[in-house]
Structures are given as C-alpha cells and as structure tokens.
Amino acid sequence: MTKQDLSSAYKPLVLVDGSSYLFRAYHSPPHLTNSRGEATGAIYGVVNMLKSLVKQYSPERMIVIFDAKGPTFRNEMYSEYKANRPPMPDDLRYQIEPLHKIIKAMGLPLIAIEGVEADDVIGTIADEQSKKGNDVLISTGDKDMAQLVNPHVTLINTMTNTVMDPDGVVGKFGIPPELIIDYLALMGDKVDNIPGVPGVGEKTAVALIQGLGSIKSIYENLDKVAGLGFRGSKTMSKKLEEHKDQLLLSYELATIKLDVEHGISDELMHLEQPNKEQLAELFKECEFKRWLKEILSGDDAPKASAPTKGKPTSQAESTETEESEPVASITVDHSQYKTLFTMDEWQQSLTEIKEAGLIAFDTETTSLDYMEAQLVGFSFAYELNGKIQATYVPLAHDYEDAPEQISLEDISASLSEMLADKTISKVGQNLKYDINVLAKYNMVINGIVGDTMLQSYVFNSTSTRHDMDSLALKYLGHKCISFEEIAGKGAKQITFNKVPLEQASPYASEDADITLRLYQYFTEQLRKEPILNSIFSDIELPLMPILSKVEQNGVLINADHLHDLSAEFAGKLQSLEQQAHEVAGEVFNLGSPKQLQEILFNKLELPVIKKTPKGAPSTAEDVLQELAHKYELPKLIIEYRGLSKLKSTYTDKLPTMIKSATGRVHTSYHQAVAATGRLSSTDPNLQNIPIRNENGRRIRQAFIAPEGKKIVAIDYSQIELRIMAHLSGDKALLDAFANNLDIHKTTASEVFATPFEEVTTEQRRAAKAVNFGLIYGMSAFGLANQLDIARGQAQDYINKYFERFPGVMEYMETTRQNALSNGYVETVFGRRLYLPDISARNNMRKKAAERAAINAPMQGTAADVIKRAMMAVDKWIVENAADDVTMVMQVHDELVFEISADKLDSILPHLISEMENAADLDVPLTAEADQGDNWDEAH
C-alpha cells in the first residue's frame, strides 16, 4: 500500500511516536537558535513534521505520545537496560516543555505515562483499536514497532516516505510481524543494551527464524540449527543453550506492552481547534517568524515545502529552515504571462524591452550541463508603467503535436543584438549558466547589472539556499512552480523540450517574473548596506563572466595516463584489502561502517573514541586518524578509503568527462556555496585533488599543456598567515613578513627561544603546525595528535606562542566578542560572515562558531583576494596577451594558466605582479610561480 493509497482510502487513528520525532529532529539540521541563543531546532522539526502529517492525512483522531521522565518497568526487570545511553543533552531537555505546549495549543492530544515507554502506550492503544476493527496508523522511525503491525495497524516512516503493512514487514525484515519480537531478542540492541545472543546479527536471526520459527520452536529443535547452513551455524546451538536465560530476558525487554492503563477515551482522541492566541505567543517566544505571520494573518494551513528549479543553482542541498520566513508577500497571476509564436510578436516585445531599459532574462535548455545543453526557449520580464510583463519564447519544443514555434535561426540576429546591447540592463538568477549556454550560439550578454543568486549570497550567505525557489519563498512569500511538477521525477523525468507549452510557458515566464522581483528586492536591501553592495558590484558580479570564461576554456587531460593509474590503483586496493583482512583475521567489507564497527570495537576491542548520534561507535575519518597512531587496521582503512576515493572520483571519472567538442574537461565554479566566500567547483571538483601525497600528484600529471604551451601555476605564499598579521597587527608577525623571513622558522625561534639560525627542521615543523592550527582553532589535544607529543607539551607550545605574539591573542578575543555582539564577522573588504550558533546554549556548537569567527575573516579575505586577482589578471591578459595566455583553473589560493612557451619569460612577471597587487595589506602579498608540461611539474 502506498502513502497516497493510505491517505485517500480511510481516516485511521494516527498515533505519533513523539519521542522518535524529538530525537530525529534534534539530530537533523537545521540547528536553529533564537536571538537569546536558546536552541529551537528540535521544536521546529517536530512541529513541522506534525504539520506535514496533519496536512497529508487530515485525521479526525490523533494522539502524540512521548516518553515520561524517570525509569520504566524494564529498568526494574534489567538494571542495565539503556545504561549505555548518554544523558539527554541540556539544549534538548529545555525544548521539551515549550514543544508540549505548542502541540497542545495546536489542538493535538498529547500523553506521557510514567513507568512505561511511549512504545507501550502506542502498542496498547493500537491493540485496543485493532480489536474493535478500527484502523490505526503509527508514525515512527522505530523498527521495534513492526511487532504491532497487523491488518488494521500500519506504520509510516515520514523520513523515508514509506508505509509498512504486514506484507511490508515481511519485505523489509524477511519475517512476519508476529516474529519480530523473536528477531529483536535474538539480535539484541546495543543502543538499548538488550543483550541478545552473542554473535547473532540480522542475517543469523533471520536465518534461524526462517528455518525454525519462533524462539520457542528454535529451542525445541536445537539439533536442527547446524543444518541451516548459515555462517556459524555449526556452533550456534551451543551458544543458544549457554545464553538461554539472557535470550528470554531479551524477549521480555523487546516486547511492547499491550495493557497500559492510559485513560484515553475515544472522545479524547479527537483533534480540537487550535488555540491561535497561545500559538502566537509560543511562536513569538521561539521566534518562528513565518508561522507567527501565518497565525496573525489567518493563513495557518500547513504549507508544502518548495522544490528547487531544474536549472543548476550553485548551492548544495540543505533542509528548508524556519529562517525561510517571507519578509514580503506577492501575488502572481500566471494568466497574464505571454507566449510568443510569431516574429511580429517578438518585434513588438523588442520595442517594449528597449523602452523598459531593464529585463530579467532566463534560458530553458535540455541539460544541467552547460557544455551539453541545447537551447529550448528563453523567457524575459520587464516593467512598464508600474506593471511587470513576463513572456516566454519557445524555440525547440518537439513533443508530438507541438505547435509551430519561432525558429532560432530567424530570431538569432535580433536576440543576439538585444543581449549584446549595453544600454539594456540585464539581470538573472545564476546568469553564468545562461552565459555559457549562449556562448555555444555565439551570443554574449552585455549590460549585466544584477544576479539574484549572488545578491542573496552577499546579503547573507548562511540564511537560506540561494536557488530561486528558496529565495522566492523566503523573501517574496511565493511558492514557485517546480521543475518536477511539469517534467516528472526520477527516471521518468522528461527534458524541457518535451514539456507541453501549456505547462512550460507559465513555468519559464515565472522564472523571469520572480527573478525581476527578487532583483528589485535585493537591490533595495543592498542600497542600505553600501559595503555589502560594493562586495556585490565590485567583486562578485564582475567575477561571474570571468569564471564563465575559465569554465569554457576547460583544461586538457591525458586520458591514457589516468587509465593506467586506475589499473594500478585497482591492484593497490586489492592488496590493501587483503592486508586488512589478514590483520582483522577474517574477510569483511571495508566499505561497510557496520562491519568495520564490529571488527574494530568488538573483535579487536580498540578504544571507542566517540559515538554516532544513535550511540554506535564512530568510524569517521577523524576517529580512524586518531586510532591509526597506534593500530595497524585503522591506518590501512584510511589508506584504502583515500585511494578508493581518488580512483572513483578522478582516475575512473575524469576520462569520461572529456567533452568531444573541445577534447577538454570543463568544471563548474560556484560563487554562492561556501559561507566564507571561497569558490568551489563540481563536475569535476578540482579543489580536492591532494597535493601533499604521491597519488594526488600523479593525478595532477594528467592535467597537461597543449603543444607549444606550458602549464603555469601561481599561488599565494602563506596568504592566511599574512592576513592574520594584518588583522591582528602583531608587531612580531608584521616585522617577519616585512623582512621576508621564513614565518615558520620565525615562530619556532620565538616559541622555542632558539636563535633563528639554529632552528631545527623538527622545531620548524612544530611551529608550522602551531601557526596553521591556531588559524583553524586547533586545541592542544588536536596539536598533540598532529605532532605526536603529550597534550601538556602541546599546550605549552600554544602558551609560548601567545606570549611571543600577544597581538594574535588580542585579535582572537576581540573577534569572539564582536561576533557575539553582532552575530557576524567581516573580511578586510567588508564581506559579512554570519554565525547563527555564536549564542547557542549547546557548548559544542558555540565553540565551533567561535572557531569559525576567528578563521572566517582570514579565509574570507583570502577568497576576496584571489577573486580580485582573477579580475586583475584577466584584464591584463585581455589588454596585453590574449593569444598567449589562457586561465584554465582556480584552486584555493592558486591560479593555473596555459602560456605560450616562447613568451613565458616576458608574460610571467606581469601575472605575478597583478596577483601581488590585488590587495593593499599591512604585509606584502607574495605570489610564487612554477611551470612545466603538466600541473604537477608546475609546483
């Protein structure tokens, strides 16, 4: 049964596992806080899920059930029950009371009964209703609840959007609902500390039950266990005999009670009308502005979240948050949109465009890949006489019975002329994509004055995603038509040229309409913030066409070299896997965190460094790094993971990404992703190819120069340390850079009280770790791990550093205080970096925000410098050496060029000079260059 079938077929009693919702919401983003620094994310998450559930099923009866405080009967039965669980975090505990108040004010019945768990209350009510022939829907993510499923009781997991009836239980677990308790008892549960039978996991438990039935039946047929043929079956009967009492206890602990005295009559299960006055007060207290606005305006029906447009948005996926409250509200009338089919209509629009003087422009294409995309049509919007007109011009819709459209050939000259006309101002949303697509048709866009994605990013890089749909919802209070609504989902999704015009035209016209309205909004907001406006107009906007140019240039790749590396890496991976199996003493899947947990922490009994949110031992990279100092297997796993990632991401994939039209690989650079202002790249990601290990350098050897040219890499030397010296004004640091001294050697000399000339290599290495560690907020513990020294010694290094460089300590403390007061920090150029968690009550999040506050101005300023350098270098190339220099990559603090070999000596000094003069700091910027036939040689 599908979710849609369930919601439309009947109205069951809905039982919500509130405790499951609570912990799920707490551990999932967004981690919201109000202006007082109080966490509100769990409240928001639970209420949002409840709103969605009510919207989906429109239930007449519904109960939200929570665990009560204190121990339960299971603790009396087994004192170790849930003993491994950490105490509830403080910033979750204080969210419970206001959450309960909101749920009750929403008109939803809520209960929590002492001495039992929420599962038991849910089980009892579900059993009672089922026996009456009433249908029950249980909303939970807890697998234990599968034991309650029957023809009248169904589970729904709203996170995975899956519904589980009796057949669904068999499909998921391989056994029917009536044997789920046996299954849970055999396996045990490490999170709840239910012992189970040692050595029995999911597969073994299923094999036992499928082969022999219930636990009772298994014990009646112990002699048949060995014949079941699963791994370990020969010795399993002995284990079952030895641990029978433990297993029977586990069965009782795993069994949900069905006889709880709850006192909830059928009448009390009915939803009541929301108390809007109470909700308004509670939403105001939590600072849920959008929900507060809905209550006050009377528009408090649950809203569906808006999907993103089909066009790439240069923004990683994230969860829609309460910060997405609209600050304005618009009305969009799709019936007023136009679709142009004739040249006369197009010429009339051109006349109006010229009169308006400013248009929002957007292309519709067949692909998200700008190198593959074909133009299907374009839309534009302009304002005349105070009214916005949005229009779509279809060019290449080719579905069956598609109407006759204007041909691109007929319109090409006039469209090209309009786009190139600098007297007509252009705005867009992620215009770089449109620039790249149009370049294939020999069209350029001049007169660009706005890009709403970049304006939003500069305005506040962290408050929302910067795709058009998210911006429309947040700033205009409007839900846009989603691409999936008109083109379908997944494998059945069609390309835009197959979308019927009656759907395509409103979608495309809305793109231009909303873009124009967002431009008007952000232009007004940035006018109030002159420094932010200059970041947009002097850095981000002029950089966009330069990035477009670099993307179109692409980089030449030696595919044969990568094929050879892939074969070699495959052999190395096989060898590493074999070594890991030998150290572990058994074969296991190195890519399985669960199997790795079992080997590392159960079999080998390595120390547990930290746990996952669900309480399992973590196998994250930082944990393995720490364990690798003392143990061989974690070291092998790290090496295996790193090599496997290089193979799959680069040596296997890069050759497939070479475009036939150019013979090159073309990445996409994103300006609106990293909160600090740094550029990122995807398809392929050029920022993450290692330079400090041999395999990474060998991959860089595949990035080659064309005949007659050299690859030249120019990067800034220690730019973030230089920015630290500028920001802190520390005299010793300023003097060291002014005199062009080795900064790490200088630091070592100061920290170790050693004459500069006598500093050892080991002392310099330690000082380098201190220099960079402090920038990124490294603790004494982290420094000790990196240098493999005692924590006390590492703390001594840090203390001495601050004694010798007091300006750095003063800068860090001042920055923390400013961040706490303002909620943000700034780069040298005024880019604002907001820190939502700087006032958080959760100490871990607050400390992380403080570390970000110290690092962000340095990283953000470095990002601004390289962007300014790209603009300066591009200008010099265009004016002086356009035929001899091509900028092909930007990677962190480095620019990579193809330069004519015979002009290298005359060109290189100019490029270095432009980069070194990209910013005026209190210390000199130093750019270092190298060249070769490939990228590795250019280092």
Phi, psi and omega in degrees: 000129180276165178299321181294319178301316185296317185289333184264341187281322183197170178248093181282168166290126181259120176251122184254126176282086185300324181292322175297315177302316186299310182289326177297316181293323183294320185272358180252149173291157005274143178269081187281151169223154174270184185293345178269004180081010180274132179294136179226003185298319180293319177300310182301315183298315181294313181297320179297318178294321178294318178300317180295320180296315179297318180297321184289318189249348181043055185289150173269331177233137183198139177227136174256122186245130179242156168294142174272166177292156171090174182289164178241177180300336180290329176293327176289324180290324185209106189298337182273001182300124181058022182292337181280346183289133176292157178297155179299130179302144182302320184285354170264320184302316185282356175274346187293313183299309178296329177296314179300320179297318181294317181300316179295320179293336176286352180087016182261127176299138182225134177221151172212123186245126182295148175088348177226169179263165178304323179305319184291321178294315178299314181300317181296311181295318180298318180295316180299314182293321180299318180293337176275358182084012180269146179274143183228135174244120180255120179263110185199161172249010185272118181294335180301331183292347180301337179293342182272347186294136173206184182302341180254348185242123183234146176256147170229132173254105185290341179289321181259356179061035181245145178246138184235110172259188181305318178294326179294324177297315178297319180296324183277315187257342182085005181217156181283165182305323185292350179249008180296321180298317178301317179300312181294321181293317180298316182285326191074181181211109183293328181294314180273356180064036170275122193294317183064205178247125180305135178087358179259115175250196184301311185296318181294317180299316179296318180298318179296313184289317178296328183278323188233346178099217186291171177301318178302314181292326179298315181290335176283346183227041182301330181291346181264353183299315183301330182279358181286339170081005176281166181298124180087006183296331183297326183254001187291323182299323178295317178298318180296321178293316183295327188246028183299312181299319180296322180291319179294322175298317179300323179297317179294318181295326183277348183279124177282129179294146179237019184223035180285136175278108187247337176068022180259110178279166179302326181294324182284353180274349183285142177291146176250169176292137178299145174269095189293328179295315178296316180299318180300317179296317182291318178294325178295318179298318181279347182066042172271085193293320182295314180295323177298316180297319179298318180296313184292330181270354182082003181257066186253021173291146181302136180258138175281143179288150185267125175290170181270162176291163180287339181284142181301145188241359181060032181217130180296156179297142175206169182273137176296131187243170177298339177295352181275025180291137179290141176258359176214173179216125182241162174244126181248125179251098183295337183291344181272354179288150180248152170236127184263130180240347185233160178293327178297317179296321179295316180296323177297319178295322178300319179299316181290324177299314180296324179291320180292319177084348179213132177226151166267134187230143181208138177263153170241132190224182181264353187206154173281341179278113185296336179283337182258340189296136173250141183288125178256329180179179176211155179234158177209157177218145178212166181243126175229131178055039176076009182234134179274131174246122178247138189219145175241137177245101179283139181237327190215038172284122189234031175285167181299133180068021176294141181291162177292138185235166174295138178274147179298325180299319181290327187262349189306312185295313183288325177295315179299318179296317180295316181293324182280345184291113183288343180280348175257112182287141182240140172228158180199183176239112187057057184295339181302322177299314181296321178300316182294319180296313183293333180300329179292341179255016179059036176246143177237154176251116174252166177074028180286122180244350182201149171218113189294330176298314181288324178297315179298317182298316179290321181299313176196106187288342187248354190282338183195169166293162185247017172285161187297319182299316180294319180294320179297318180293318184286312190261340181243352181066029184238132175266117182282160171294129180272156179298323181295331179296328183256339186243353181088182185238160169055221184295337182270000181293135179261159176281164190297330180293345179263356180282127179302144186297331179295339174260321185294320186295311178299322179299309183292318180296321178298322177308310182291319180301307183293323178300317179297318180293320178295321178300316179298319180295308185291327178300318178293318181294318182287335175297330179283347182234080187304324181292316177297322179297324179288327174300317180291308189282334184259342181239295191293313184293311179292338178288330187305308180293334177290318175298321177301318180296316179297319179298315180292327177299316182066182180224143183280135185236137174269096184295323181299319179299318181291323177299318179296318179296319180301316179296318179294316180296324179299318177295318179295320179296320178297319179294317179297320179298317179296317178299318180297318179297322179293318180293321181286336182083011177194164178277134176208165181275111183295340180269002182259110178303323182294314179293324179294320175304314182300315182291310186292314192256338177262308183284307182275347177056043174288154181294141178277115183279313176204167183243160175284167178305334180271003175094001180276151177300133182281142173243028180295164186302317182294327177293313180297323179300317180292317180293331183294342177297331186240340189235143186285317186299313177302324178296318178294321180296317179299314180297319180296314180299314182298315181291321179298320180293318178298319181294309185290323186277326188240297188293326177281318193272321186304317179300330180284347183263001178289124182277131183297329183291332184238342186071019184231167174259135183237113178276174172240125178265139184242125179270341191242047179240293183292131184298333184280351183102353179294147173281149171231166180221151178220159175052061359267165174277109182272353185278342190251013177283118186298146176245345185263003174233158188298317183296320177297318180295325179290328174293321179296337177294342180281346178271105194243163177269144174289167182302134178087358181233168176237150170276128179236127176247127177238122179226158179282139178272117173050047188296321183289327175293322177295320178294323175301317179298318180295313183291320184278333184066018181295126187297318183296320179292316180300317180296318182299313180289323179298326181266010177057039179275156173293111188295324180290323177291322177298314179299317179299319180299318180289311185292321184262006179051048182240137176306142186308316184290342185257005180297130181275165178300320180293320178295320179296320179299317179294319180294323177297319178296321178294313182304307183283327179298318182292326177300321183261015174074026181294137178273172175300324179298314180294319179295320178299318178296318183294321182266356181057050178232172180292150182298321179298321178293320178297318179296324178296320177300314182296316179300316180294323178302312183290331175295320184277332181236069185297332180297329180292316178299318180296319178299314182298317181292317179297319180296317178301314182294319179295320179297319180294321181287318188263336186083004179203166171235172184227154173276176178302327184268358176101002175299134185260130183240101184285147183231085185301333185264009186295337178250014184296144175286331176294117188296323180296316181291322179297314180296320178298320179294323178294319178296319178296323180299323181285318184280324188302317179299325178288310181295320179293320177294319177300321178296317178297321181296313182293328177293316177297323178296318179299320180292317181294316180295315180299319180298317180295318181298313181300321185276338190232331189209044187299329183275347187247351182228132175230123175277121187245341180206151167233123181227104180056250184259023188232141171244139183241135185231157162254123184231137177305129186299324183281352179248005187303311186296327182275334185271319189304315180302326180291318180296317178299316181298316180299320180290319182289340180256018182286344179209150179253096181251172179283357175230152180288141170275135180240124177249134182243137184237150172211162185217160179183185179277348175215173186294325180295319179294337182275030177225000000 
